[in-house]
Each structure stands twice: as structure tokens, then as C-alpha cells.
Amino acid sequence: MDDKPPLQITLAGIDEDEEALEGYVVDPSRYPNNAAGLKTTLDECYVLIPQPLDTPDDSLNWSSRKKWLIVWIMAYIAFLADYTGGMVIITRVEPAPGHGLMSRCFFGRMPVLLIFQVVMVGTCAWSAAATSFESYMAARIINGLLCSVGQGGALLWIKDLFFFHEHPKVINYIEFFIIMSPYLGPLLTCFIVTDVSWRWAFWLCTCMSAVAFLLVFLVDETLFDCRGPQLWRERSFLQCALRPIVAITRIPVLIILIYCLLNFAWVIGVNTTIGIWLSNDYGFSTRGIGYFYFLGIVGVIVGGLIGHYLHDAARLIIVYPATILCCVSLIVLGFAFERHWHYMVIAVFAAMQCSSMMIITTAINAYLLDCYPEGSGEVGAWVTASRNWGGFVATYIQIDWFSGMGPARALGIQAAITFGSLFFMVVLQLFGQRLRKWQGRMYFGKAVKST
């Protein structure tokens, strides 16, 4: 997104909204007088977008150590959501989908995070101590509805803390924990339930969530405008509640969500059913299934390393090879399940699917943050909701689909759907900029003056 001619850039400052529409320029040599008068990185390789204010209170000016401490805490909190869901794969109860609420624009970032972590700790303990199936399911539903605040709000914190040229690497770091979590969850749970009650898996998650709750107190408020007196009342609650609706009316956002749903669903579908196939057709023990889930961790590591070097230079273009790898993985997995090929074939191609999804997820999140920086929280929450909804549906149809027509045909159809989803990427690359210019920026309403 570096194709804007230098004549359109002035020294008066950088309009981030204009940059998002026309294309970002971070090379100082593309500016008049080598960006004299604009703030750059210490090595003068990048112009800082957005330009930070001359105050230590601006979160963009915080030290690298402080920023990355917050990122680590956010990654850990985001990790816990699907870690808990992955545990349920082994305990044979499906989680409810959900995503973070948008009240963070009304109360600030940190208070919302704190409240949701209290719910996370409480529902994990409730699940562990439940004395009936109804009580257990009630805890899981509430947990699933509210536990994804870290995932949905990740782009929000990234936008508050980091400059444009830093976004892809930070997104890749947080997505690494998010994509790894549904594999590490069943991995550890398999080892736990082999020797002790399944309740201990939830007590462990309760302890991990309690640690996350305590870590929240180390997170400083990154919403700079919230520091003024009564500025939390600048926008009405209705305006805040309508922000997600405003975000999804933007066609590029909707296109990305459809693409994400059509791809992520089958990754979760394979993840939730692979243990059943391994135990029924390959005679794997519970502990053996736990070892097998290392495939997901290896795949995510490979995808994260590849993305670390690719995402800085590209966004949507790297989605094409990653999607093709997803298609190939689904086709091979289908034949492997149906014809009972060696389980290492399943491990390799399931890991390849994880690697591909790791690359795709970082790319589409970075693209949306580039296009709509003013709606970072909204687009992040919608992406989280989209992949959760897709995975939630896949867990219900996968077994019946396999039983009805066989794994090869079922996963072949899923591969065809995945390949067809590339049509949406072609539309975005051909018409994305025109669509963004036609619809304009996300407008969330005028601020209400506080008294």
C-alpha cells in the first residue's frame, strides 16, 4: 500500500484517514525534503503513522518494554478463550460461540477487560464444580459468550500502542497464541483426564484465568482520550452500541468476514473430530491423542515464522498460496481418513492446514486494520465472531457429513468451498480501494458534550 505519489503529501502532517483510502507511505524518501518536519523511527527508515503527540501520556510514546508487556498480557488473555474451548473437545461438550462486546468505547479498554476476566474466572470454576449437566452447560454458555474479549479487542490495543509499520508483526505474535490455543487445550486435557478427573482440567483453566485477572492490573489504560475528566461521556451508549453495525456495513469488512467464515470453519471442524477418528480407526489412547495434538503447535510455529517475513511486504497477496495449501490439506486429509492412510500423513497435512490459517488470519487482520484504523476494535470483534460462528457450525455438521458421504467427499466439498472463497479476495484486490472511497470512512456519530 505504498503507491501514493509524493506530490500529494505535505509537511503539514499526515492524515491517517486519507492514507487508509489512498495507500500508506512510510518511506521518508517519498516525502518532500525526506520527511523533514515529520517524526520518524530512530533509524529514519520509516515515517511514523500516525504521528504521535508530544506528550508521554500518548500510548504511542510509551517505551517498547511497556508496550510489549501489554501485548504479552493481551496474547495470554486471548489464548485462554480457545484454550478453554479446546478442552471441551476432550470432555465431549461443545462451547458456545461469542465475541467481545463493544462497551470498551464507552468505559475505556482496561475496565472492560477486567470485568470480562472476572466472568472468565467465575465460569471456569463453575464448570469445574458443576453437579449437573444443565449447570455445566449454563457455565459453558456464559463463558463462551464473554470469554473472547482478548481476541476481539486485540486490534484495538495494537492500534493504540503501535505505528502502522509495526502492526503486522504484533498481529502475527498475538494470532500465534490464538491459533495455537485450540490445540494446546486438548493436548493438556488428554494428559490430565488420563490420570485424574476431567474437573481438574477446568480447575487448571480457573487458575490460569485467575493469573490473567491479576495481570490485567499491570495493563495501563491505552485509550488516551479517557484521561480527561468525564470524557467517558463524550459519546452516548447508543452510539457505542451501533459501532459494530456501522463497521459491518462496509463492504470490504463484510467480504473479509465471509471469506474468514468459509475458511476457518473447516480448520475447527477437523480439530474437533480428529480425536474421534484417531481413537475409532487407529486405536489411539487418550494419551496418544494428546501427543498427536502437537501437530497443531508445530503447524502454527511454521506459519508464524513464515508470516513474520511475509506480512511486512504484503497483505492479501499471500492469502492466495495459503488458501491453496488449505485446499490441498483438506483433500489429502479426506483420502487419509477414508482409506486409513498412515496417521503421520494426517499429522503432516493437519499441521499444514494450521500453518495456512495462521498466515491467513494475520493477513486479513492487518488488511482490515490498514483500511479502517478508526474501527480497529469493531473489525477485530467481527473477525473473531466470524471464525467462532464458522467453527461452531462445523462442529455440529462434521460427524453427520462424514457419516453420510464419507470423509473423502465431505472434505473434498469443504476444499471446493475454500477454493471458491478466493473469489472474495479477487474482488477486494480489484475493487477494494474503489469500494472504500465510495463508502468513505466509518462514521460513528458526533461526540456528546459532557457537563
Secondary structure, DSSP 8 states (H G I E B T S, - for coil): -----GGG--TT---HHHHHHH-----GGGSGGGGTTS-B-TTSSSB-SS---SSTTSGGGS-HHHHHHHHHHHHHHHHHHHHHHHHHHHHT---------STHHHH-HHHHHHHHHHHHHHHHHHHHH--SHHHHHHHHHHHHHHTTHHHHTHHHHHHHH--GGGHHHHHHHHHHHHHHHHHHHHHHHHHHHHHS-THHHHHHHHHHHHHHHHHHTT-----GGGGSTTGGGSS-HHHHHTHHHHHHTSHHHHHHHHHHHHHHHHHHHHHHHHHHHHHHHS---HHHHHHHTHHHHHHHHHHHHHHHHHTTT-SGGGHHHHHHHHHHHHHHHHHHHHHT--HHHHHHHHHHHHHHHHHHHHHHHHHHHHH-GGGHHHHHHHHHHHHHHHHHHHHHHHHHHHHHH-HHHHHHHHHHHHHHTHHHHHHHHHHHHHHHHHH-S----------
